Amino acid sequence: MKFMLYCSNNPVDLGIEDEQGIWDLIKFREHIEDCVPCKRFMYLLGEEFFDSMIGMFGTKWKVGKS
């Protein structure tokens, strides 16, 4: 699974993704709660999506490149 920001900001610059391509799901969620363009994620996926991801995988997620 690959995530992209609707706001087109660089997730590395925002501290969401590290140099190994691992996303901090807590920071990702915080960003989409605050960023108007990225709030679409909450509408499309629902808040339960993030709760489920964090519950299953913890706070870190290796994002695929496809």
N, C-alpha and C positions, 0 to 999 in steps of 0.2 A: 504494500500500500504506500502511496506517495501523497504527501500533503503539499499544498501550495497555498500561499497567502493571497487572498483577493486584492489586498492593497498593494501588491507587487514589491513590498519591502523585502529585504534580504533577511531570512530567518537567522543567519549567522550574526549579522550586525545587531539584531534584536536580542541576542542571547538565547534564542529558542533552539538553535541547532549548533552542535559543536563541530570541531574539525574532522571528526570521524563520521559525521552524518547522523549522529544520534540526537533526536529531538527530546527536549524536556516537555512532557505533556502538560505539566502544571503551567509552565511559562507560555506554552502555546494556547492553553485555555484562557489564561489571563489576558493574553494579547487579543484574542477574538472577542472577549467580553468588553474590551475597551476600544477596539478599532471598529469604526462604523462599517467600512466595506467588508471586513472579515466576520462581522456578526452573522453573515449568511450561513456560516458553518453551524451555528447553533440552531438556526431555523431548518437547515437541511438535514443535519445529523441528530439533532436533539441533545440536550444536556446529558441524557443517559448514556450516549455514546462515549463521552469522555470518562464518565464514572466507570463504565464497563472496561474501557481500555486500561485505565489506571488500576482497576481491580484485577484484571487478568495479567497485565505485563509490568506493573509498577509505573514509576514516573518517567522512565526512559524508553524510547522507541526508536529502533533503527529503521529509518525511512528508506524504502526501496527507490531505485533510480528509474524505474520504468513508468 
